[in-house]
Amino acid sequence: RRAYFHAPVRRKVYVELCKEDQVAGKCGRLNQSMYGTRDAAQNWECQYSQFMEENGFKRGEAVPCVFFNVNKNVRVTVHGDDFTVTGPESELEWLRRELAKVYVIKSDILGPESHLKQQMRILNRILTWGTEGIEYEADQRHAELIVRDLGFNSKSNPVGTPGTKVKYTEEDMELLTKELSTLYRANAARAN
């Protein structure tokens, strides 16, 4: 929680003091990163990367927010201040203890045993541990936003066949306007 506050600043950053602390001609100099400052996310990345490396993790070469500890068989993916970790339960507990020494954390473990969570939400996606493996349900808000952007509403009727077989010629097609092109790309990316 409040991950950026755990990251020391790496350059001099000055801020206007809040009203109750204001003194004419004075401002504040940050010691820790603060949300809304330009380099807060980069400072946090440096902070958690240093923590991971000190605990035996190797940073991914292609994706710098992925870490692997070969001795513990633990893999970590970081998205902002959300850590998603896979590995043996005993090693997940080890990492939880190490993280809790430095950060204020909230964590759960998904797994087949009754003392573990059978379902959890990660980045607004629902993961469920089932008999056939892990089920992954995408963030429902994305579907709702696509439906809204395409002009459908609650009274729209679904169709059994999502497409039709129609031959179009180049004369039948017209180029999208800049606005519709932007809307198309945004919704295609959201659907991905």
Rosetta silent file (secondary structure, phi, psi, omega in degrees, C-alpha in Angstrom):
SEQUENCE: RRAYFHAPVRRKVYVELCKEDQVAGKCGRLNQSMYGTRDAAQNWECQYSQFMEENGFKRGEAVPCVFFNVNKNVRVTVHGDDFTVTGPESELEWLRRELAKVYVIKSDILGPESHLKQQMRILNRILTWGTEGIEYEADQRHAELIVRDLGFNSKSNPVGTPGTKVKYTEEDMELLTKELSTLYRANAARAN
SCORE:     score description
SCORE:     0.000 S_00000001
   1 L     0.000  137.346 -179.074    0.000    0.000    0.000 S_00000001
   2 L    54.223   48.272 -173.399    1.293    3.418   -0.888 S_00000001
   3 H   -54.908  -40.691 -174.897    4.227    1.733   -2.567 S_00000001
   4 H   -61.216  -28.301  179.718    5.817    4.916   -3.861 S_00000001
   5 H   -67.331  -15.711  177.559    6.314    6.166   -0.307 S_00000001
   6 H   -82.674  -11.133 -174.420    8.751    3.262    0.214 S_00000001
   7 L  -100.185  120.231  176.189   11.028    4.537   -2.549 S_00000001
   8 E   -66.663  148.379  176.642   13.653    7.158   -1.738 S_00000001
   9 L   -69.035  152.078 -179.117   13.945   10.010   -4.214 S_00000001
  10 L  -113.900    2.614  174.088   16.945    9.824   -6.528 S_00000001
  11 L  -151.282  168.866 -178.743   17.126   13.514   -7.359 S_00000001
  12 L   -75.192  123.618  178.322   16.144   16.739   -5.643 S_00000001
  13 L  -129.580  126.741 -179.145   12.386   17.289   -5.796 S_00000001
  14 E  -112.827  144.380 -179.563   10.727   20.278   -4.130 S_00000001
  15 E  -132.940  155.929  174.402    7.023   20.660   -3.372 S_00000001
  16 L   -73.172  135.633 -179.771    4.746   23.381   -2.116 S_00000001
  17 L   -73.594  151.108  177.163    3.937   22.834    1.555 S_00000001
  18 L   -66.925  160.086 -171.851    0.357   22.177    2.639 S_00000001
  19 H   -53.718  -43.299 -176.349   -1.517   25.173    4.074 S_00000001
  20 H   -70.081  -16.101  179.373   -1.028   24.252    7.751 S_00000001
  21 H  -108.819    0.883 -174.989    2.776   23.966    7.266 S_00000001
  22 L   -68.002  137.566  173.317    3.326   26.921    4.926 S_00000001
  23 L  -132.879  134.059 -177.512    5.945   29.519    5.815 S_00000001
  24 L   -52.843  129.819  177.484    6.564   32.477    3.505 S_00000001
  25 L    78.883    7.175 -178.153    9.462   31.763    1.151 S_00000001
  26 L  -115.623  150.811  173.483    9.735   28.069    2.162 S_00000001
  27 L  -140.093  174.607 -179.470    9.013   24.843    0.306 S_00000001
  28 E  -105.673  147.288  174.441    9.522   21.161    1.082 S_00000001
  29 E  -111.681  126.548 -176.690   12.193   18.809   -0.241 S_00000001
  30 L   -75.769  138.421  169.925   11.101   15.195   -0.642 S_00000001
  31 L   -98.650  -33.595  179.240   13.074   12.375    0.942 S_00000001
  32 E  -116.172  158.690  179.118   10.675    9.696   -0.306 S_00000001
  33 L   -67.330  154.354 -178.918    8.786    9.501   -3.584 S_00000001
  34 L  -133.249  137.031  176.857    5.334   10.990   -3.745 S_00000001
  35 L   -54.760  140.379  179.049    2.418   10.077   -5.993 S_00000001
  36 L    94.123  -12.986  175.765    1.984   12.579   -8.790 S_00000001
  37 L   -86.090  152.557 -172.196    5.668   13.380   -9.167 S_00000001
  38 L   -59.019  -39.918 -173.066    7.258   12.597  -12.493 S_00000001
  39 L  -105.096   14.227 -178.230    9.802   10.029  -11.321 S_00000001
  40 H   -60.472  -45.312 -178.574    7.844    8.294   -8.525 S_00000001
  41 H   -64.675  -40.247  179.202    7.150    5.137  -10.576 S_00000001
  42 H   -66.679  -39.371  176.723   10.771    4.862  -11.675 S_00000001
  43 H   -62.513  -42.009  178.518   11.971    5.297   -8.076 S_00000001
  44 H   -63.635  -41.784  178.095    9.575    2.543   -6.950 S_00000001
  45 H   -60.126  -42.872  177.641   10.847    0.251   -9.726 S_00000001
  46 H   -63.079  -40.377 -178.988   14.431    0.800   -8.543 S_00000001
  47 H   -63.890  -53.676 -177.177   13.373    0.146   -4.939 S_00000001
  48 H   -70.270  -31.022  177.616   11.550   -3.155   -5.517 S_00000001
  49 H   -64.381  -42.065  177.324   14.167   -4.324   -8.047 S_00000001
  50 H   -62.162  -43.652  177.762   16.904   -3.819   -5.460 S_00000001
  51 H   -58.841  -47.277 -177.562   14.807   -5.738   -2.899 S_00000001
  52 H   -62.445  -45.949 -178.752   14.241   -8.623   -5.326 S_00000001
  53 H   -65.076  -37.429  177.141   17.928   -8.860   -6.281 S_00000001
  54 H   -65.538  -21.400  179.991   19.003   -8.765   -2.610 S_00000001
  55 L  -103.315   23.032  171.247   16.712  -11.752   -2.045 S_00000001
  56 L    87.348   11.428  179.998   18.242  -13.890   -4.781 S_00000001
  57 L   -91.859  145.518  174.138   16.028  -12.985   -7.737 S_00000001
  58 E  -106.566  133.172 -179.393   17.336  -12.392  -11.229 S_00000001
  59 E   -75.596  141.940  178.000   15.604   -9.728  -13.264 S_00000001
  60 L   -63.064  140.961  179.600   14.173  -10.712  -16.633 S_00000001
  61 L   -77.831  -38.841 -177.724   16.270   -9.656  -19.612 S_00000001
  62 L   -86.917  -33.679 -178.079   13.363   -9.114  -21.993 S_00000001
  63 L  -127.732  107.096 -172.603   10.812   -7.911  -19.431 S_00000001
  64 L   -71.038   -7.726  178.996   12.294   -5.940  -16.520 S_00000001
  65 L   -99.954   16.037  177.072    9.237   -6.380  -14.263 S_00000001
  66 E  -117.000  136.000 -177.547    9.645  -10.183  -14.164 S_00000001
  67 E  -131.669  151.583  178.231   11.945  -11.882  -11.657 S_00000001
  68 E  -140.182  132.598  174.336   13.041  -15.485  -11.040 S_00000001
  69 E  -110.978  104.281 -174.745   14.746  -17.068   -8.050 S_00000001
  70 L   -65.480  -35.413 -179.324   16.216  -20.341   -9.326 S_00000001
  71 L   -68.731  -31.732 -178.137   17.063  -21.631   -5.809 S_00000001
  72 L  -100.117   -9.829 -175.812   13.500  -21.145   -4.550 S_00000001
  73 L    56.306   47.380 -178.388   11.747  -21.895   -7.890 S_00000001
  74 E  -121.418  132.633  177.201    9.743  -18.680   -7.494 S_00000001
  75 E  -116.480  139.799 -177.915    8.662  -16.369  -10.291 S_00000001
  76 E  -130.945  134.865  171.298    7.392  -12.829   -9.708 S_00000001
  77 E  -119.333  132.163 -178.574    5.655  -10.395  -12.024 S_00000001
  78 E  -113.451  129.743  175.053    5.254   -6.800  -10.858 S_00000001
  79 E  -128.627  100.362 -175.457    2.562   -4.472  -12.182 S_00000001
  80 L    67.415 -112.670  176.793    2.767   -1.136  -10.375 S_00000001
  81 L  -113.152   16.499  177.077    2.541   -2.175   -6.748 S_00000001
  82 E  -101.758  122.351  178.275    0.891   -5.561   -7.411 S_00000001
  83 E  -105.836  124.346  173.793    3.152   -8.598   -7.164 S_00000001
  84 E  -110.331  124.500 -170.109    1.921  -11.867   -8.672 S_00000001
  85 E  -126.284  136.975  173.263    4.034  -14.791   -7.505 S_00000001
  86 E  -124.694  144.591  179.393    4.126  -18.465   -8.475 S_00000001
  87 L   160.276 -177.682  177.349    6.037  -21.229   -6.749 S_00000001
  88 L   -64.016  146.304 -175.658    5.873  -23.852   -4.000 S_00000001
  89 H   -55.742  -41.836 -179.048    3.722  -22.814   -1.025 S_00000001
  90 H   -62.239  -35.521  179.572    6.649  -22.878    1.439 S_00000001
  91 H   -77.835  -30.149  174.275    8.625  -20.513   -0.790 S_00000001
  92 H   -65.571  -39.843  176.929    5.626  -18.226   -1.259 S_00000001
  93 H   -64.458  -39.659  176.562    5.408  -17.998    2.530 S_00000001
  94 H   -58.371  -49.164 -178.259    9.149  -17.207    2.645 S_00000001
  95 H   -65.011  -38.140  177.469    8.740  -14.362    0.154 S_00000001
  96 H   -58.602  -44.696  179.141    5.678  -13.061    2.023 S_00000001
  97 H   -63.553  -42.357  179.942    7.746  -12.865    5.242 S_00000001
  98 H   -65.235  -42.454  177.820   10.618  -11.099    3.453 S_00000001
  99 H   -62.752  -41.791 -177.232    8.277   -8.568    1.821 S_00000001
 100 H   -67.223  -21.054  176.172    6.530   -7.909    5.145 S_00000001
 101 H   -68.681  -26.118 -173.520    9.884   -7.004    6.738 S_00000001
 102 H  -112.605  -36.299 -173.136   10.170   -4.033    4.388 S_00000001
 103 L  -122.310  158.876  169.210    6.685   -3.179    3.111 S_00000001
 104 L   -85.412  116.832 -174.106    3.111   -3.084    4.365 S_00000001
 105 L  -125.125  160.733  171.320    1.548   -5.897    2.337 S_00000001
 106 L  -131.032  126.457 -176.397   -1.733   -7.685    1.806 S_00000001
 107 L  -146.974  154.841  174.869   -1.450  -11.158    0.312 S_00000001
 108 L  -139.232  158.713  176.102   -3.328  -14.380   -0.372 S_00000001
 109 L  -120.872  127.778  177.142   -2.271  -17.714   -1.827 S_00000001
 110 E   -92.360  133.111  179.070   -4.359  -19.473   -4.470 S_00000001
 111 L  -175.560  176.861 -174.373   -4.162  -23.252   -4.456 S_00000001
 112 L   -80.154  -22.396 -176.532   -5.945  -26.611   -4.257 S_00000001
 113 L   -72.362  153.479 -174.689   -5.667  -27.181   -0.491 S_00000001
 114 L   -66.217  -26.104  179.411   -8.592  -26.207    1.749 S_00000001
 115 L   -81.046   -5.055  178.430   -6.516  -23.702    3.770 S_00000001
 116 L  -102.134  160.700  176.802   -5.701  -21.757    0.587 S_00000001
 117 E   -66.758  139.674  175.570   -7.930  -19.424   -1.400 S_00000001
 118 L   -95.969  -17.321  179.318   -9.879  -21.131   -4.168 S_00000001
 119 E  -149.094  142.015  176.569  -10.656  -17.836   -5.895 S_00000001
 120 E  -152.595  164.325  178.808   -9.052  -14.401   -5.881 S_00000001
 121 E  -109.771  126.695  176.313   -8.994  -11.155   -7.779 S_00000001
 122 E  -127.584  118.834 -178.816   -5.729   -9.950   -9.315 S_00000001
 123 L    51.210   45.117 -179.970   -5.757   -6.642  -11.187 S_00000001
 124 L    62.636   21.762  173.336   -9.569   -6.903  -11.477 S_00000001
 125 E  -114.563  142.201 -177.338   -9.330  -10.340  -13.052 S_00000001
 126 E   -98.896  124.914  174.848  -10.830  -13.343  -11.290 S_00000001
 127 E  -110.074  131.780 -179.511   -8.678  -16.455  -10.894 S_00000001
 128 E  -126.602  130.354  176.552  -10.358  -19.661   -9.729 S_00000001
 129 E   -86.196  113.829 -179.143   -8.572  -22.877   -8.770 S_00000001
 130 E  -117.898  178.233 -179.251  -10.634  -25.687  -10.306 S_00000001
 131 L   -68.240  -24.610 -179.109  -10.272  -29.426  -10.824 S_00000001
 132 L   -95.854   -1.499 -177.897   -9.105  -28.864  -14.398 S_00000001
 133 E   131.252 -159.213 -178.175   -6.613  -26.115  -13.537 S_00000001
 134 E   -94.795  126.811  175.416   -6.785  -22.361  -13.048 S_00000001
 135 E   -95.360  140.423 -175.754   -9.667  -20.504  -14.673 S_00000001
 136 E  -124.628  120.136  178.738   -9.014  -16.899  -15.654 S_00000001
 137 E  -112.327  124.827 -177.830  -11.842  -14.412  -16.125 S_00000001
 138 L   -64.565  163.813  178.328  -11.020  -11.089  -17.735 S_00000001
 139 L   -63.669  117.110 -176.476  -11.936   -7.771  -16.162 S_00000001
 140 H   -62.001  -27.498 -179.488  -15.672   -7.379  -16.792 S_00000001
 141 H   -59.904  -33.339 -178.966  -15.330   -3.578  -17.033 S_00000001
 142 H   -64.039  -43.275  178.022  -13.523   -3.941  -20.361 S_00000001
 143 H   -62.706  -41.868  179.590  -16.459   -5.767  -21.926 S_00000001
 144 H   -62.873  -39.797  179.676  -18.855   -3.141  -20.546 S_00000001
 145 H   -68.186  -38.401  177.206  -16.738   -0.316  -21.988 S_00000001
 146 H   -63.161  -46.409  179.165  -16.579   -2.001  -25.410 S_00000001
 147 H   -58.872  -44.036  178.969  -20.366   -2.467  -25.424 S_00000001
 148 H   -63.182  -48.044 -176.937  -20.805    1.199  -24.473 S_00000001
 149 H   -63.252  -30.265 -179.129  -18.298    2.463  -27.071 S_00000001
 150 L   -86.772    0.444  174.016  -19.965    0.456  -29.841 S_00000001
 151 L    84.598   13.138  176.230  -23.345    1.968  -29.016 S_00000001
 152 L   -83.722  162.372  176.046  -25.034   -1.159  -27.681 S_00000001
 153 L  -143.118 -174.176 -176.354  -27.227   -1.027  -24.608 S_00000001
 154 L   -66.311  -15.630  179.931  -29.129   -3.354  -22.294 S_00000001
 155 L   -92.692   -3.822  179.257  -31.926   -3.631  -24.872 S_00000001
 156 L   -68.508  143.557 -178.963  -29.579   -4.899  -27.616 S_00000001
 157 L   -99.672  136.906  176.393  -30.214   -8.480  -28.651 S_00000001
 158 L   -73.445  160.576  175.919  -27.418  -11.039  -28.952 S_00000001
 159 L  -120.573  150.256 -179.719  -26.996  -13.039  -32.154 S_00000001
 160 L   -72.270  -33.074  179.593  -26.156  -16.709  -32.513 S_00000001
 161 L  -113.504  116.837 -174.395  -23.660  -16.054  -35.299 S_00000001
 162 L   -74.919   -0.916 -179.241  -21.298  -13.180  -34.575 S_00000001
 163 L  -149.166  170.913  177.170  -20.521  -12.532  -38.225 S_00000001
 164 L  -130.129  157.080  177.693  -21.925  -12.888  -41.711 S_00000001
 165 L   -98.998  102.331 -179.357  -20.435  -14.059  -44.968 S_00000001
 166 L  -133.085  135.391  175.569  -20.682  -11.118  -47.305 S_00000001
 167 L   -91.082  125.682  177.653  -18.373  -10.257  -50.175 S_00000001
 168 L  -110.359  144.087  172.609  -17.372   -6.627  -50.214 S_00000001
 169 L  -102.469  166.634  179.704  -15.720   -4.817  -53.042 S_00000001
 170 L   -61.093  -30.167  178.848  -13.421   -1.849  -52.574 S_00000001
 171 L   -67.180  -28.262 -179.537  -16.221    0.428  -53.767 S_00000001
 172 L   -73.887  -23.572 -174.006  -18.387   -0.832  -50.863 S_00000001
 173 L   -93.778  141.732  173.413  -15.805    0.134  -48.264 S_00000001
 174 L  -124.690  149.071 -178.381  -15.181    3.616  -46.978 S_00000001
 175 L   -69.226  146.336  176.531  -12.272    4.744  -44.844 S_00000001
 176 L   -72.245  146.460  172.820  -12.864    5.341  -41.167 S_00000001
 177 L   -68.585  167.408  178.412  -12.754    8.874  -39.903 S_00000001
 178 H   -58.192  -42.373 -179.146   -9.913    9.756  -37.518 S_00000001
 179 H   -64.595  -45.242 -179.954  -12.323    9.514  -34.561 S_00000001
 180 H   -69.135  -34.396  176.929  -13.698    6.095  -35.606 S_00000001
 181 H   -63.975  -43.125  177.491  -10.198    4.822  -36.327 S_00000001
 182 H   -63.273  -44.053  178.655   -9.099    5.829  -32.817 S_00000001
 183 H   -61.572  -42.682  178.936  -12.217    4.198  -31.328 S_00000001
 184 H   -61.426  -49.679 -178.384  -11.545    0.987  -33.285 S_00000001
 185 H   -62.648  -40.631 -179.423   -7.897    0.763  -32.163 S_00000001
 186 H   -63.330  -43.572 -179.131   -8.801    1.517  -28.543 S_00000001
 187 H   -74.433  -31.642  175.079  -11.465   -1.200  -28.441 S_00000001
 188 H   -65.689  -42.001  177.374   -9.300   -3.744  -30.263 S_00000001
 189 H   -65.827  -41.135  178.944   -6.563   -3.156  -27.668 S_00000001
 190 H   -64.060  -41.126  179.311   -9.092   -3.364  -24.824 S_00000001
 191 H   -64.829  -35.898  176.620  -10.468   -6.658  -26.212 S_00000001
 192 L   -61.178    0.000    0.000   -6.946   -8.093  -26.358 S_00000001
